[in-house]
Amino acid sequence: MKNVIAVFVVVALHAASVRARQEEVTLGMGDFVKALQHIDEATFKRLKVQQGYSGGFVSHPGYGQVMRGRTGHAEVLNIVFDPDDTSLESVLDVFWHSHDPTSLHQQGDDIGSQYRSILFFRDAKQNETMHKSMAAYVASATSKSEDAGQEVKPVVTEIVELEKFWPAEENLTDIADMVEAEIREEHAQFIRKYQETKKLKEDGDPNLVEKRLIEAEVKSEEKEYDAAGVDTSDQ
């Protein structure tokens, strides 16, 4: 019995030691499914990566809310690593070179504040490391652009203190497919309503109350779709 207790104590102490050595960093660089491809476990030893949401004002956000731009959250990766094997600087180096940190609220075809470039620090040391890393990246990118005679674009990456990391849903793939289908249908309905409003204007419909109600609803939805990066041009 004493031997069993001794083994348990050793295992518990080892686990506590491992947790004490672990470090976490949370970063956003666009669509977290695409971003995950850049954080390769073959590159970083003992790496644990989780998709989720941070930086917004809604508690327990869901993928559908975040994708529609209704929460203020960014899609992020929360990375747990052992600093004895992996440095924060090396993780940040992958961050800078895996997306466009000069693109405001857009990465490729993904448009909206939920896809913004952002770093979340947990303490003063991480904050300092992140700012130094950004300064080094800016200096390098500026030098390359000037040497090539290209425009120097400012980096728009935010560096803010982490308030809360909200893990994404476990069945994320199924949820993403469902939400995207819903958004396509909502978009189609919006376009029909938008075209109906245009027709009212062109025909000079005398029912101004109904017309104004529809216009007000369209304007409200336009703002919501702009926030979610949805194209509201005529289809």
N, C-alpha and C positions, 0 to 999 in steps of 0.2 A: 504494500500500500504506500509506504514511504517513497519507494522508487517511482511509482506512478505519479505521486504528487510532485516529486522533484522534476520529472520530465515535463509535467504540465507547467510548472513554474518557469522552466527554461524556455519552453515554446512561447509562453505568454510574454516573457521578457524580450525574446527575439522579435516577436510581432510588434511590441511597443517600440523597440529600437528602429525597426523598419519604418513604422509610421512617423517616427520623429525625424527620420532622414528625408522623408518624402516632401516634395514641394509641388504646389499647384499653380497653374497659370491659366487664365481664361482669355481667349482672344476671338475676335470676329473678323473674317476676311471673305464675306459674301455667303453664298449658299453653303450651309454647313455640310451638306452631302458631298459637294465638290471639294470643299476645304479638307474634308477628312482624307481624301485621296493623297494629299500632300504630306500628311503626318504619317509616315510609314514606320510601322513597328520594327521593320528590319533595319531602319536607320537609327532609331533610338531604342536603347535597351530598357526593359522593364517599364514600358510606357502604357498608361491607361488613358484612353481618350473617350470622352462622353459628349454627345451633342446636346445642345440646350439653348436657353435664352437668358440674356442679361441686359441690364441698362435701361429697363422700362419702368412703367408705373403700375402695371397690372400684376397681381399675385396669381400664382398658378396658371400662367399663360398656356394656351394651346397652340398647336401649329397653325390652325385655321385663323386664329386671331392675329398671330404674329405675321403670317403671310399677307394678310389684308392690311397690315400697317396700322393696326388699331391699339397697339400696346406700348409703343415706344421701345420695345425690346429689339435687340439685334440677335440674329442667329449666331451662335458661338460654339466653340469647342472648349471644353474644360479638360486640361491635360495634367495628369498626375505623373511625376517622374522622380527618379532618384538622382539628386545633384552629384552623387559620386560617379554616376555613369553618364549623365546628360546635364549639360549646363543650360541655364536659362538663355544665355546668349545664343546658343546653337538653335534653340527652339525659335527664338525671335528672328534669327537669320532665315530660317525656313518661312516664317511669317512674311517678312518683307519681300521675299522673292517668289511667293506663291500667289500673289494677287496684285492688283494695281492700287497702291496706297495713295495715288494722286486723284483717284476717281471718287467724287462725292456721291454717296448713296447709290452707287451702281458698280456692279462687277459683271462685265459682259452684258448678256441679255437680262440679267437680274437687276431690277430697278426698285428702289425704295429704301427708306432709312433702316429697314431690318437687315439690309445687306451692307451696311456701312463698315468701314475699316476702323477697328477699335481694339484697344488693349485695356485690360482691367488688372490693376495691381492690388495686392493684398496687404502690403506693408511698404514702409519707406524705402527699403532696399530694392524691392521690385520696381517701384516707381523710378528710382534713380537709374536702375539698369535699363529700363524701357526707354527712358529719355536719352541715355547715352547711345543705346542701340539705334534709335531713330536719328540722332544727330550723325552717327557714322553712316547710316544708309543715305541720308540726305546729301552728305558731303560726297559720297561715292557716286550717287546718281547725278548730282550736279556736274561733277567733273566729266563724267561720261557724256552727258548731254552737250556740254560746252565743247568738248573735243570733237563731237560729231556735228557741231553747228546746229543743234536742235534746241527747241524751246525748253527752258527749265520749268517743269511743272511743280507747283507746291504740294507737299504731302499734306493730306487732310485727315490722317489717322488721329483719332481721339485717344488720349491716355487718361483714364479715370479710375477712381477707386471702386472696387467691386462691392456692391451692396448685397447682391444675392444671385446665385446661379440656380436656375430652374431647369432640371433635366427634361429633355424632350420625351415624348411618349415612346413606349417600347415598340408598339406596332406602327412605327413612323411611316414605313413605306405604304401600308394600306391607307393610313390617314391622309398622307400627301396626295395619293391618287384621288381619293374622295373629295378632298378640299379643292384640288385643281379643277375637277369636273364641276363642282358647285360654282366656282368663280367664273368658269367659262359660261355657264348658264346665266349667272347674275349679270355678266358682261353683256350677253345677248339681250337680256331684258332691258338693261340700261340703254343700249343702242336703240331698241325699239321705242322706248320712252323719249329718248333724245330726238329721234326723227319725228315723233308725234308732236313734240314741242315746236320743232322747226316748221312743220306743216301748219300748225296753228298760227304762227307768225306770218307765214306766206299767204294764208287764206284770209287773214284778218278776221278770225273768228270773234263774234261779238261776246262770247261767254268769257269775259276777262277774268272773272274770279277763278274759274277752273283753270284757265290758261296760266295764271300767276301761281296757282298751287302747284301745277305740274312743273313750271320753271323753277320754283323754289326747291322742289324735290330733286330735280335734275342737278341744280347747283350743289346741293348737299352731297349728292352721290358723286359728282365730279371731284369734289375735294377728297372724298374717301378713296376713290379709285386712283387719284393722283398720288395719294399717300402710299397706296399699295403697288404703284408702278404699272397700272393697267392702262392700256391705250384706249382713249375714248373718242378717237377719230371715227368718222363714218365708215361703216363696213360695207 
